[in-house]
Amino acid sequence: MECVVLRFLLASAVILTAATVISGERVNRTSATAGLVWSKGKLKSDLLSKPEQGNSDDSSAGADDDLDGGFSSLDGMLQWAIGHSDPVKLKESAEDAQRLSASELQKRRLEIKELIEKMKMPSDAQLMQIAIDDLNNSSSSLEDRQRALQELLILVEPLDNANDLNKLGGHAIVIQDLNHPDPDTRRLSAWVLGKACHNHPVV
């Protein structure tokens, strides 16, 4: 249960932080050099205290922050999120999470899982299967067949994908297209087979 609450708090902190950055608000005070003030406090009162004006450690944090987002590690990002969060809101979120029943927590987990699934990109094997299905479809237009072959041409470059082409039944289909009436389709089919076999003796 504690693990779930901690995950919820971390997710809430990251979401709150992202919303703050997007809206352009600055919850945390900055130092005289306009650098970020990192939170090192362990108590709520430490987090709410004013930053020391004598610290100018952050003055070098200018241009390099744009390249990597300013975070050298996950710990750095967590510190930034804590430093830019409202402790009162975080406490309220934690209390809300503790009040949730097991079924409500499960519902939230499922919602998050669905969001992650929606954001997930298909794997190379899934993309290859789609292209092979397009080649298998007898009603596919010439352009669709050539597009599928061009996608396979790119996808079979890595060794693992070239090996998967045969496992997915793609070899037989591409070999059939070597007899296609269209010369461009024949050329693309030969090219796909050549690329799949190149430096891959197993294929």
N, C-alpha and C positions, 0 to 999 in steps of 0.2 A: 504494500500500500504506500509506504514511504517513497519507494522508487517511482511509482506512478505520480505522486504529488510532486516529486522533484522534477520529473520529466515535464509535467504540466507547467511548473514554474519557469523552467528554462525556456520552454516553447513560448510561454506568455511574455517572458522578458525579451526574447528575440523578436517576436511580433510587435511588441510595444516599441522596441528600438527601431525597427524598420519603419513603423508608422511615424515615429518622431522624425527620423531622418528625411522621409519623403515629404512630410509637411513642412520641413524647414525649421521646426521648433528646436530650441536648444534648452533642454531641461537643466543640464548641468552648467555650472559656471565655468568659464575658461580662465586660464591664467593671463597675466599681462601680455604674454607673447602670443596669445590666441591659440595656444596648444591645448590639447585635451587634458583634463585633470583626471588621473586614474584613481579609482577607488581602492584604497588599501584597508579601509575601516572594517572592523569586525562587528561593531555594534551599530545600531541604527543611529545613535547620536554621532558616531564617527562619520557616517555617510552624509549626514546633514550639515556637518561643520564646513566652514568656509575654507577654500583652498589657500595654501600658503603662498604669499606673493613672492617670496624669495626664491622659490623653485623655478628654475628656467631650464629644466632638463628636457622639456618638450619642444624647445625652440628649433631643434633639428628635424622635427617631424613634418616638414613641409611637403616637398615635391614627391618624396618616395611613397607617401600615403596614397597618392592617386594610383600608383601602379598595382599595389596589392591590397587595396582597401584599407590599409593602415593596420592590419592585423597580421602579426608574425606567427600567431598560433591560435588555437581555439581558446586557450586561457586568456589571451589578449582580447579576443572578441567577447568573451564572457565578462571580463573586467569592464570593457567599454559598455556593454549592455547594462551592467549593474550601475555603472557611473552615470548613465543617461536615463535611468529609470526612476520613477517616482516611488520611493519606499512605501508610501501609504497605499498606492494602487497595487503594488506587488503584494503587500500584506493582505489586502482585500481579495486579490486573486487567489492567494494561498488558502484563505479562509473559505472562499467559495468552493475551491477544489476539495477541501476536506469535508464539506457538507454534501458533496455529491454521493449518490448511492452507487453501488457496484454496477447496476444496470445503466445508469447515466454515464459512468466512466467508460463502460463497454461501448455505449453508443458514440461517445466522443472518439474513442479509438477507431471505430469503424469509419467515422467521418474522415478522420485524418488519413486512414489507410486508403479510402476512396480517392481523396485528393492526391495522394502520392501516386496512385495508379493512373490517374488522369494525366499527371505530369510526366509519367515515365515514357521514355522513348522506346520504340520497338528494337529488339536485338537484331543483329545481322542475320541470324538464322530465320527470324520471323520475316524480315524484309526479303530474304531469298525465297522463302516459301510463297510469299505474295507474288513475286516475279514468276516463279515456276507455275503457280496457279493461273496466272495470266497467259503463260505460254500454253498451258493445258487447255484453256478455254478455246474451243473451236470457233466461237463467234467473235473472238477478239479481232479488232481491226489491225491492219498492217502497222500502223503507227504504235498501237499498244504493244504489239509483239516486239517491235524494234526498241521501244522504251524499256520493256522488261529485259531484253537482252543487254541493253546498255547498263541497266542497273546491276545485272548479274556480272557484267564485265568489271565493274568497280568492286562488287562484293566478293568475288572469288580471288582477289589478290592475296589476302592473308592465307597462310597454310591451313588454319583451322576451318576457314570458310570454304576453301577449295575441297577439303575432305567432306564437309557437310553437303556440298553440292550433290555428291553421289548418294549420300544417306537420305536426302530429301527427294530423290528421284529426278534430279535435274539433268544428269548426264544424258539419259535416254531421250529426254525432250529436246535438249539442245542438239543432240546428234540427229534427231529427226529433222530439225530445221536446216541441216546441211543440204537437204534435198528440196528446200523451199523454192518456189518459182522466182521469188524476188532476189536479185543478186546481193542487195544490201543486207537482207536477212541472213543469207548464206554466209556473207563475210563476217557479220557480227557473231553468228553461231560459231564459226571457226575461231574467231578471236577469243570468245569466251572459253572454248575448250583449250585453246593454246595457253591462255593465261592461267587456267586452272591446273594444267599439266606442267607448266614451266616451273622447274626446280621443285616439283612435288611428284616424285616418281610413284608414290602410292596411288595417286589419282590416275 
